[in-house]
Amino acid sequence: MNLRLVHRLLTAANDQPYGFLKVRGAELAREVELMASAGLVDASATVHGLETYAVINRITDAGQAFLRAFKNEPPVSLAER
């Protein structure tokens, strides 16, 4: 799981007026699947076909805690240290 990408996706979903976010592309859809497996979001099943996409339906309490933990600064990857 790419923590910086998770942070960006959670922030984007949190900024949506109704709390859901559709992401397009296999890489982003896979990240949403991982986030759902980790309990950070509730998401619809990934759609594969001409266009691959996933929908974050809502951010869970665990996802909100993740956002609070990195409120002022997104997570730093090991490569950036």
Secondary structure, 3 states (H helix, E strand, C coil): CCHHHHHHHHHHHHCCCCCCEEEECHHHHHHHHHHHHCCCEEECCCECCCCCEEEEEEECHHHHHHHHHCCCCCCCCHHHC
